[in-house]
Amino acid sequence: MSRPDVALITPYPPLGRRHAGHSGVTSYAGNLAHALAGEGAKVTVVAPDEPGEPTLANDGPVRVERRFRRGSATALPAAARAARDTRAPVVHLQHELFLYGGPSSIPGLMAALAGPRRNGAAQVVTMHQVVESSTVDRSFTKLHRVKAPAVLARAGLATVQQAIRRLSSRVIVHEPSFAEMVGNAVVVPHGVETAAPADRDAARAELGLDDRLTVLCFGFLAPYKGLEAALDAAELARERVHLVIAGGEHPRLAASGDSYADELRRRGGAATATFTGRVPEEQVGTWFSATDLALFPYPRPFSSSGSLALALAHRTPFLVSPQLGQTIGAPERIRVPLMPTALARRLNELAAAPEELDELRRECAGFGSGRSWADVARRHLELYEEVR
């Protein structure tokens, strides 16, 4: 096998798929690997084992080696050794907390970061989550269902982020506001897929939607997404607004026995919102095409949103919380207050004047300029060349 140009250490979806896995990083990695290959790079992905997936395989132009197991202190060191064995001149780690397992997997990060550089390879890390450690307090740990005391969580997070900065040739973040928190960081936005236009009326008929304004919250159900605000607003506006919560329980919460998804269902009820559960990959485009508006009410954002990228791909207009709007630099017109009465008022306005959705769609489309996966891949390849 010829030497690849880059070895990506990351979770990776099943062969032939994109929207699957334990994290949005999985879909991101599938898109990135294929976009890099589309720009002429030789790409090997070093991924964790997955039931039913071969240890070695080609996913089109991408070589996939499932060479380590999630959930232990040895996960990332094993991944780094496998990446070294490819002899790639650049090793690119996709990182977010608990992506490779629970707390026991974190100590292996230091060894994994140091290994490639000792063997002459450049080490690039994409930080999919960036948190200002000084903001980690009791409300933060409560929001994210972190059981450790805030002082320990704050120290642990600071240690991880400092190690990534210190041991990486370069760090990638997705938003300018995150670059301000991370030294040695460059901004490469989250890529946006190319989606074929779908017939809205046919999509709505397929999903059984009525004439109310359909508002979509999409993705894993997790406390940091502010879904409570969406449910409270939908309760106030339900004569004109139909809220759809589309997504399965977040794997980390499900593994810990957390009942967050059940809490949401009890809070909303069938009259307030429709809960779809996990959306099959073949229906992702159908939901975004059928939806009038996507909503992202994140109260304390610490990452870019893959679901927002899907809204951009399907030309679905969206509204974001003021906090997320500030993080991503969204125009004021796209931001909406999270107080239930104010949010319900805005949704009712859009339900009464659907022509405003077209104006909102144009504003959102402009925000997505320059975020195609081909653009993102070319920026990565420039960066790889710089660090080699």
C-alpha positions in Angstrom: 0.0 0.0 0.0 1.4 3.4 -0.9 2.0 6.0 1.8 -1.0 8.3 2.4 -0.7 12.1 2.5 -2.6 12.2 5.7 -3.8 9.8 8.4 -7.0 10.9 10.1 -7.6 9.6 13.6 -11.4 9.8 14.1 -14.6 7.9 14.4 -15.8 7.0 11.0 -19.3 6.0 9.7 -20.1 2.5 8.3 -18.9 2.0 4.7 -21.0 3.8 2.2 -22.8 6.0 4.8 -22.4 9.5 6.2 -24.9 10.3 8.9 -24.3 7.6 11.5 -22.2 7.0 14.6 -21.9 8.1 18.2 -21.2 11.8 17.5 -21.6 14.4 14.8 -17.8 14.2 14.4 -18.4 10.8 12.7 -20.3 12.4 9.8 -17.9 15.3 9.7 -15.0 12.9 9.3 -16.7 11.0 6.5 -17.3 14.2 4.6 -13.7 15.5 5.3 -12.0 12.3 4.2 -13.9 12.1 0.9 -13.5 15.8 0.2 -9.7 15.5 0.7 -9.6 12.5 -1.6 -11.7 14.5 -4.1 -9.0 17.2 -4.1 -6.4 14.5 -5.0 -5.0 13.6 -1.5 -4.3 10.0 -0.5 -6.3 9.5 2.8 -6.1 6.8 5.4 -8.6 6.9 8.3 -7.6 5.2 11.6 -10.9 4.5 13.3 -12.3 2.6 16.2 -13.8 -0.9 15.9 -17.5 -1.0 14.9 -19.7 -4.1 15.0 -20.1 -5.6 11.5 -17.4 -3.4 9.9 -14.2 -4.9 8.5 -10.9 -4.2 10.0 -9.4 -3.1 6.7 -11.4 -1.7 3.8 -11.7 0.9 1.1 -14.6 3.3 1.3 -14.3 4.4 -2.3 -11.1 6.4 -2.5 -10.6 6.4 1.3 -8.6 3.7 3.1 -10.3 2.8 6.4 -8.4 0.9 9.1 -10.3 0.1 12.3 -7.4 -0.5 14.6 -8.4 0.4 18.1 -11.2 0.1 20.6 -13.0 3.0 22.2 -13.4 3.4 25.9 -10.0 2.8 27.5 -6.8 4.5 28.4 -5.1 2.7 25.5 -7.5 3.8 22.8 -5.7 6.9 21.6 -2.2 5.6 22.0 -3.2 2.6 19.9 -4.7 4.9 17.3 -1.4 6.9 17.2 0.7 3.8 16.7 -1.6 2.7 13.8 -1.3 6.2 12.2 2.5 6.0 12.6 2.5 2.7 10.8 0.9 4.3 7.7 4.0 6.5 7.4 1.8 9.5 6.6 3.7 12.8 7.0 0.7 14.4 8.6 -1.5 12.9 11.4 -4.7 14.7 11.9 -6.7 13.9 15.1 -10.4 14.9 15.4 -11.0 15.7 19.1 -13.8 16.3 21.5 -14.2 15.3 25.1 -15.3 11.6 25.5 -15.2 11.0 21.7 -13.0 8.0 22.3 -14.7 6.8 25.5 -15.3 8.0 29.0 -12.9 9.8 31.4 -10.6 6.7 31.3 -9.7 7.5 27.7 -8.5 11.0 28.4 -5.0 10.2 29.9 -4.0 8.5 26.7 -4.4 11.8 24.8 -0.9 13.1 25.8 0.9 9.9 24.5 -1.2 10.0 21.3 -0.3 13.6 20.6 3.4 13.2 21.4 3.9 10.0 19.3 3.6 11.2 15.7 6.0 14.2 16.3 8.6 11.8 17.8 8.5 9.9 14.6 8.8 13.0 12.3 5.2 13.5 11.4 3.3 16.7 11.8 0.5 16.6 14.3 -2.7 18.5 13.5 -5.7 18.5 15.8 -9.3 19.7 15.1 -10.9 20.8 18.4 -14.6 20.2 17.8 -15.3 21.6 21.3 -13.7 24.7 22.8 -14.6 25.9 26.3 -13.1 28.8 28.2 -12.1 26.9 31.3 -12.8 29.8 33.6 -16.5 29.6 32.8 -16.8 26.0 34.0 -18.8 26.3 37.2 -21.6 24.4 38.9 -24.2 25.5 36.3 -21.9 24.3 33.5 -21.4 20.8 35.0 -25.2 20.6 35.7 -26.0 21.6 32.1 -23.7 19.0 30.6 -24.5 16.3 33.1 -20.9 16.1 34.4 -20.7 14.3 37.7 -17.3 15.6 38.8 -17.1 18.8 41.0 -16.8 22.0 39.0 -13.3 22.6 40.3 -12.1 19.2 39.0 -13.9 19.5 35.7 -12.4 23.0 35.2 -8.9 21.8 35.9 -9.2 18.7 33.8 -10.6 20.6 30.8 -7.8 23.2 31.1 -5.2 20.5 31.2 -6.6 18.8 28.0 -6.9 22.0 26.0 -3.4 23.2 27.1 -1.9 19.8 26.1 -3.5 20.0 22.6 -2.1 23.5 22.1 1.4 22.5 23.3 1.8 19.2 21.5 0.2 20.0 18.2 1.9 21.4 15.1 -1.3 23.3 14.5 -4.9 23.4 15.9 -8.0 23.8 13.8 -11.2 25.4 15.2 -14.5 26.1 13.4 -15.4 29.6 14.5 -13.3 32.8 15.0 -14.6 33.2 18.6 -12.9 29.8 19.4 -9.6 30.9 17.9 -9.5 33.7 20.5 -9.4 31.0 23.2 -6.9 28.7 21.6 -3.3 29.6 20.8 -1.8 28.2 17.6 -5.3 27.9 16.1 -6.5 28.5 12.6 -10.2 28.8 11.6 -11.6 26.4 9.1 -15.4 26.4 9.1 -17.5 23.3 9.3 -18.2 22.1 5.8 -21.6 22.1 4.1 -22.8 19.2 2.0 -24.2 19.6 -1.5 -27.8 18.5 -1.3 -30.1 17.9 -4.3 -33.3 20.1 -4.0 -36.3 18.2 -2.9 -40.0 18.9 -3.5 -41.3 20.5 -0.3 -45.0 19.5 -0.7 -44.0 15.9 -1.4 -41.7 15.8 1.6 -44.5 17.2 3.9 -46.9 14.7 2.6 -44.5 11.8 3.2 -44.0 12.9 6.8 -47.7 13.7 7.4 -47.2 17.3 8.3 -50.1 19.7 8.5 -50.4 23.4 7.5 -48.9 24.8 10.7 -45.4 26.3 10.6 -43.1 23.3 11.1 -40.1 24.1 13.3 -37.3 21.5 13.4 -34.7 20.9 16.2 -32.4 18.3 14.8 -29.7 16.1 16.2 -28.9 14.0 19.3 -31.0 15.0 22.3 -28.6 16.7 24.8 -29.1 19.3 27.5 -26.7 21.9 26.0 -29.0 22.4 23.0 -31.6 24.4 24.9 -34.6 22.2 23.8 -36.5 23.2 26.9 -36.8 26.8 25.5 -38.1 25.4 22.2 -40.7 23.3 24.0 -41.9 26.1 26.2 -42.3 28.4 23.2 -44.1 25.7 21.2 -46.6 25.2 24.1 -47.5 28.9 23.8 -47.7 28.9 20.0 -49.0 25.5 19.2 -52.2 26.7 17.4 -49.9 27.9 14.6 -46.6 26.1 15.2 -45.7 22.5 15.1 -42.4 21.7 16.8 -40.5 18.6 15.7 -37.7 17.2 17.9 -35.8 14.9 15.5 -33.0 12.8 16.9 -32.1 10.0 19.2 -30.8 10.2 22.8 -27.2 11.3 23.0 -25.1 8.1 23.3 -23.1 9.4 26.3 -26.3 10.0 28.2 -27.8 6.7 27.1 -24.7 4.9 28.3 -24.9 6.5 31.7 -28.6 5.8 32.2 -29.5 9.5 32.0 -33.2 10.0 31.4 -32.9 13.4 29.7 -34.9 12.3 26.6 -37.7 11.1 28.8 -37.6 14.4 30.7 -38.1 16.3 27.4 -41.0 14.1 26.4 -42.8 14.6 29.7 -42.2 18.4 29.5 -43.5 18.7 25.9 -46.2 16.1 25.5 -47.8 14.9 22.3 -49.9 18.1 21.9 -46.8 20.4 22.1 -44.2 18.5 20.0 -43.5 15.5 17.8 -40.5 13.4 18.9 -39.3 11.3 16.0 -36.4 9.4 17.7 -33.4 8.6 15.6 -33.8 9.7 12.0 -32.7 7.2 9.4 -30.0 8.6 7.0 -32.3 8.4 4.0 -34.9 10.7 5.8 -32.5 13.4 6.8 -33.0 15.4 3.6 -36.7 14.8 3.7 -37.0 16.4 7.1 -35.0 19.5 6.2 -36.8 19.9 2.9 -40.2 19.6 4.6 -39.4 21.9 7.4 -40.3 25.6 7.3 -37.7 26.6 9.9 -34.8 25.1 11.8 -34.2 26.3 15.4 -30.9 26.2 17.3 -31.6 27.5 20.8 -28.2 26.6 22.4 -27.8 28.6 25.6 -24.0 28.1 26.1 -22.4 26.9 22.8 -19.0 25.4 22.8 -18.9 23.9 19.3 -20.0 24.4 15.8 -23.3 22.7 14.8 -23.3 19.9 12.3 -27.1 20.2 12.2 -26.9 23.9 11.3 -24.6 22.8 8.4 -27.4 20.4 7.3 -29.9 23.3 7.3 -27.5 25.3 5.1 -27.1 22.3 2.8 -30.9 21.9 2.3 -31.5 25.7 2.1 -33.7 25.6 5.2 -34.0 29.0 6.9 -33.0 29.0 10.6 -33.0 31.0 13.8 -30.3 30.7 16.5 -30.0 31.8 20.1 -28.2 35.1 20.8 -25.3 33.1 22.3 -24.9 30.9 19.3 -25.3 33.9 17.0 -22.4 35.6 18.7 -20.3 32.4 18.5 -20.8 32.0 14.8 -21.1 35.6 13.8 -24.7 35.3 12.6 -26.6 38.4 11.4 -29.0 39.9 14.0 -32.0 39.0 11.8 -31.2 35.3 12.4 -31.0 35.6 16.2 -34.0 35.2 18.4 -34.4 35.6 22.2 -34.7 32.4 24.3 -37.4 33.7 26.6 -40.5 31.5 25.8 -42.8 34.4 25.2 -40.4 36.2 22.9 -39.5 33.0 21.0 -43.2 32.1 20.7 -44.0 35.6 19.4 -41.3 35.4 16.7 -42.6 32.0 15.6 -46.1 33.2 15.4 -45.0 36.2 13.3 -43.3 33.8 10.8 -46.4 31.6 10.8 -48.6 34.6 10.0 -46.2 36.0 7.3 -44.6 33.1 5.5 -43.0 35.5 3.0 -40.6 36.4 5.7 -39.2 32.9 5.6 -38.0 33.6 2.0 -36.1 36.7 3.3 -34.7 34.7 6.2 -33.7 31.9 3.7 -31.7 34.4 1.6 -30.0 35.8 4.8 -29.0 32.3 5.9 -27.8 31.3 2.5 -25.4 34.2 2.4 -24.0 33.1 5.8 -23.1 29.7 4.3 -20.9 31.2 1.6 -17.4 29.6 1.3 -18.3 26.5 3.4 -18.5 23.8 0.7 -16.6 20.6 1.6 -14.3 21.3 -1.4 -13.4 24.7 0.0 -12.8 23.1 3.4 -10.6 20.3 2.0 -8.5 22.8 0.0 -7.9 24.8 3.2 -6.9 21.6 5.0 -4.4 20.7 2.3 -2.8 24.1 2.4 -2.4 23.7 6.2 -0.9 20.2 5.8 1.6 21.6 3.4 2.5 24.4 5.9 3.1 22.0 8.8 5.1 19.3 6.9 
